[in-house]
Amino acid sequence: MPETASTTRAPAALLPSLAPLLHEWLPRQRWFAGKGRAVNGFALDAATELLPPEGPGPGLLHLLVRVEQPGLPAGTPADCYQLLLGVRTTVPPRLAPTLIGRVRQGPLAGRAVYEGLRDPRLAGLLYERLRTPGALGPLRFARTAPLPPALAPRMLDAEQSNSSLVFGDQYILKIFRRVSPGANPDLELPLALAGAGCARVPAPVAWFETGSATGPSTLGVLQPYLRDSRDGWRLALDALADGREFTAEAHALGRATAEVHTALAATLPTEPLHRAQTERLAEAMASRLDAAVQAVPALLPYVKGLREVFAQYGRHAPARADGAARLAQRVHGDLHLGQTLRSADGAWSVIDFEGEPAKPLAERRSPQPPVRDVAGMLRSFDYAARTHRPWNDGWAARCRDAYCAGYADASGVDPRADPSLLRAYETDKAVYEVVYEARHRPDWLPVPMAAIHRLAAGS
């Protein structure tokens, strides 16, 4: 992204005047990825006045700000964040909880700055920009179909790594807070699936982006809001609480996953999984295990068994039992029950194709074995079952089998027919979960550790 692009007045003085406020406010945001590390400073990539802050306001500033923090590997760029700041002379009481602070100097001296997405007037302005394709400074707005005017906005509070606005219960706009150069998979893949006629994914109707030397960087995506649907995680927990099986739903979800994979493979490039590539993937899994053991010593008793899981994958034959070559393709990348929605008529949809936000964008966009998504969903059934007291491990096992059977019915490929492949990706996911839970939710650590015990034992 350009280092000097700006359409604000007095851009050189803008960021220094905001820096004291951002130092306090940014690390407290749920979507800030650099928690636990000091903030040394900021750099402005771009600044755009979506609504000039004239008179009492409100004004709306769009900023792309790099946050300089220690501890990054050599050559790694600082994280870039997308900020939408409201500017007023006085913030009304209803917006008081969104206040970032009052600017003491510079072009906004004396003005109050706040989270602009929480202001319905400013959120509505962003929607109107999406309705009218075109450029504004470094920003470009595009759409695939006409949008109705004047839909009332409301901000959702559930997401962690991004922010979402719902407009009139018709559309949902995801704002990517941490921005990387290149097309975000959450726009790229749903657009490809819509072109392939896959109805399992809500098709993007509008988006906005900014230019860079490596191509456009996605900033936000507007899609239909499936207001009458419920997410798979909540449905699974309700089934457990009621003592009901979830196998029919799991089977249908397996079919939906296979349909998405089939459409992605037909629309976007695939590549054969040669033995050398399989060996590199297995080595990467083993390296992640080594790092995880350093962070969570509770893994030590299982290292030998887990290493053997990855070694078996590294020795994996490059062809299936039927002689067909195994392929890598574009996948969801972070599939679990919470990334699925079931409508009132029982149809499943898959959402949130961004992948794991902590991973580099290039890695998230690289072809992967489809079993990676399958493994993520199998782990999600385990997580759901573990929320029940007593732990209902039989419920999870039946869901896992039903999901794989549904996948096989729709694709002709049963993930269970490649046990070393499936175990490796389940194990890699469980190792990741161990580190995450140890750092963020220690009470949940027994959930992935139970999987580690099972997988290391070869069951």
C-alpha positions, 0 to 999 in steps of 0.5 A: 500500500502506498506510504504517502497516499492521502486525501486529507488536509494537513496529512503530515500532522494528522497521525502525530496528533492522533498517536497519543489516543491510538496508543491507549485505544488500539491495544484494547480492541478485540481485533488488535493482533499485537496484544502483549507487545509494546507499541513503539509508534505508528506510520500512516499508509493512507488517509481519506475523508469519507465525510469532511469534518466540517463545523460541529460534525460529524466527519468520517476519516478512513485510515490505514495505519501501521503499528510498529511493535518489537519482536517481529522477524527480520523483513516482516512488515508491521501490521496494518489496521483499518480505522474508521474514525468519527469526528465531532465537536461534541460526542452525544451521550448515546455515542459516549461509550465509543469515544477514543479521546479528544485531540489536543493538537494538529488539524483536529485540535479540540475535536472528539474522535470516536469509533465511527462504525458505531455512529448510525449516520456514519455507518449509513454513509459507508453503505451509500458509498458501496451503493455508488461504485467508483474511487475516492482517493486510494479507495475503490468501491465496487458492486455486482448488483443495485442496492436499495437506499437508506437501510438502517445499520447496526453493529454486531458484537460477536466477532473477534478479528473483524467488525461487522455491520448489518443493514436493514437485516438484508445485508452484512458488511464485514470490515477487515481490521488487519489489512494485508496486501492482496485479495482477501479469500473472503471476497475471492472465494465467494466470488469464484463460488458464485461464478460457479453457481454454488449456492452454499455460500452467500454471494458478495454484492459489493466490496471496497479495497485499496490499491498497492504495488502487489494488487488491490487489498480488500477492506470490506465485503457486503453479502446477503444477511441470512437472518433466518439462519442459525449457526451450526455451533449453537444448533449442536449445543442445543442438540446436546442440551436436549439429548438429541442426536445431530447425525442428520445435520452432520451428514447434510453439513458434510454434503455441503462441505463437499459441494463447496470443495468440488466447486472450488476445484472446478473453478480455481487452479489445483495442483497434484500433491507430490511426495516431496510436497507431502514431506514438506507439509509433514515437516512443517507440522512437526516444526509446529509441534516443536514450538508448541511443546516449548509453549505448553510442556503438557504436550511432552508425554505425547511427542513421540506418538504425535511425531509418528503421526506426522511421519506416517503422513510424510510417507503417504503415497502420492495417489489414492487407493483407486489410483487417482492423484491426490490434489491440493486446492483452495479451501476454506482454511478455518472451517468449524461449526461456527462458520456454518449457517442452517436455514429454516428449511434445513439447508446449510451455508458456509461463511467466513472464508478469510482463513486463520487471520493470524496466518500470512495472506499468501499462506491462506491463499495457497492450495491445501489438501481438502482434508484440512477443512474436514479435520477442522470440522471434526475437531469442532464436533469434539469441542461441542461434545466437551461442553456437555456434562458428562462429556458425550464422546459417543455423540461426537464420534457419531457426528464425525462419522455422519459428516464424513459419510455425507462428504463421501456421498457428495464427492465420491471421496471418503476422508476416512479412506485416507486415515494417515492423511486425516489423522495428520491434519486433525493432529496439527489442528489439535496442537494449534488448539492446545497452544491457543487454549493455554494462552487464552482459555486455560479452562478449555485446555482439556478439550484439545488435550483429550484429542492429543491423547487419542491421536498420539495413541493411534486411535 
